[in-house]
Amino acid sequence: MQNRKKTTKVTVIVVAALFLAGIGYWMFSGSKIIGDIFIEGQVQRGSFVAEVYSSGQLQAENATVIEVPSELSSRSINIHEIQVTDIVEEGTVVEKGDWVASLDHSAVEELLDEAQDDLERAIQDLEDARIDTNINMSNLRDGLIDSEVAVEERALVVEQSVYESPAVQRQAALDLERAKQNLEQAKRNYELQHRQARYSVQRAEEEVERYRERVRDMENLFEALDIHAPMPGMVIYSYDRFGNKIQVGSSVSRWMPVIAELPDLSTMISVTYINEIDISRIDVGQTARVGVDAFPEKRFDGEVISVANIGQSLPDGSTKVFEVTVRLDGSDPELRPAMTTSNVITVSEFDDVLYIPLETVFRNDSLKFVYAKDNKLYRQIIDTGTENATHVVVREGVHEGQTLLFNEPSTRDDIPWVGEDIYKKIIERREEARRDSLDKIDQEDIPSEDEIPEEIIEEGFTGEGATPPQGQGEGMRRGRGGNN
């Protein structure tokens, strides 16, 4: 009895083992691989939308700015920065003429006192210059009169020497000539001194006027340090030169003059930043969907209206981004500037294309391929197109409903290649684009036809055991997940 039970037990085990072996052989006989467990996906056909996702911030497209007083830009005022000493709470609704902010009166008052002292000194210097000029010119005029008298005296001596000896006459003539020269020199000296004195007084007068102008500008600035709204609206703080919002204690200047804004809330924009990988796909005119974190239930249609030409680094310096502006269609009274937005920009749409999950695409140094399974498993070269967060369009290399693998077989090096013609077409297209200076692909990564791996040329893409250069698959796949 025991032997019979033992025999029955052995028989059951053997049958179960044979059954499992049969199932395993049936499951993997198509790829001739035993032992791997595969995750499979399907090639799909249909509409395909490629989108770029980003976060941003709401702003009013148009706004009236509240700036520092224009008096601060006067050339006579040497104030590079001035602090905000008081400001209304952000979000306050103001009417035209309402007080908005105050700037540092003490700083201007100190400079005003200095300017008034300088003006007083300049006025005193002007008076001194006028007195000195009068004294000097009086002395010069006296000297000029003396020179004229000396000439008359020497002329009289010459007239009286007609009866004297020739030597006396000669001496009298020389004395007269010398007196005339002294007179001419005195006249020239008087003219030069007069001109110099006039210039000296003029410079003193200009200095007085300059200080008077500076005092006037300081007084006007002092009166303008209390800033008022130029029109009705909601006050939204601006940003200082460090990117921080204006607040009490912030510094503003003629070069960064905006203190706050009164936005026009009827037209809003979302300012977002796109990383350098995706920016080439963004163009003005593309449609977008904009969500607002504060109102998750609301969605707004929008349009890209500007794309920055120059990138900027993020604060951590890890990557570069480009500013993109999306205008929202319509308006909503609940929207406010500085609200966080989520932006979905549609970069391309297709009605009838083949597409596959991104995780089924593998790469090596020169091509993209998939592990396709029909009657048997093979490595299929593919020509890819636009992609989104989960899928990629395939121009050539697969067919609708075809089974693809998400994970690589352990015996990948023994799996044959298919698609040499596709590989050559890709190379030809890229080289043609390079010749036409339209290629946006990194030139160092573009293989020429003579760079086709020798192993592929020798074995052929359709032959058993053909392998491209090593390195495919491992670490080369896209990191984004796909949904079937």
Order of alpha helices (4+ residues) and beta strands (2+ residues): alpha-beta-beta-beta-beta-beta-beta-alpha-alpha-beta-beta-beta-beta-beta-beta-beta-beta-beta-beta-beta-beta-beta-beta-beta-beta-beta-beta-alpha-alpha
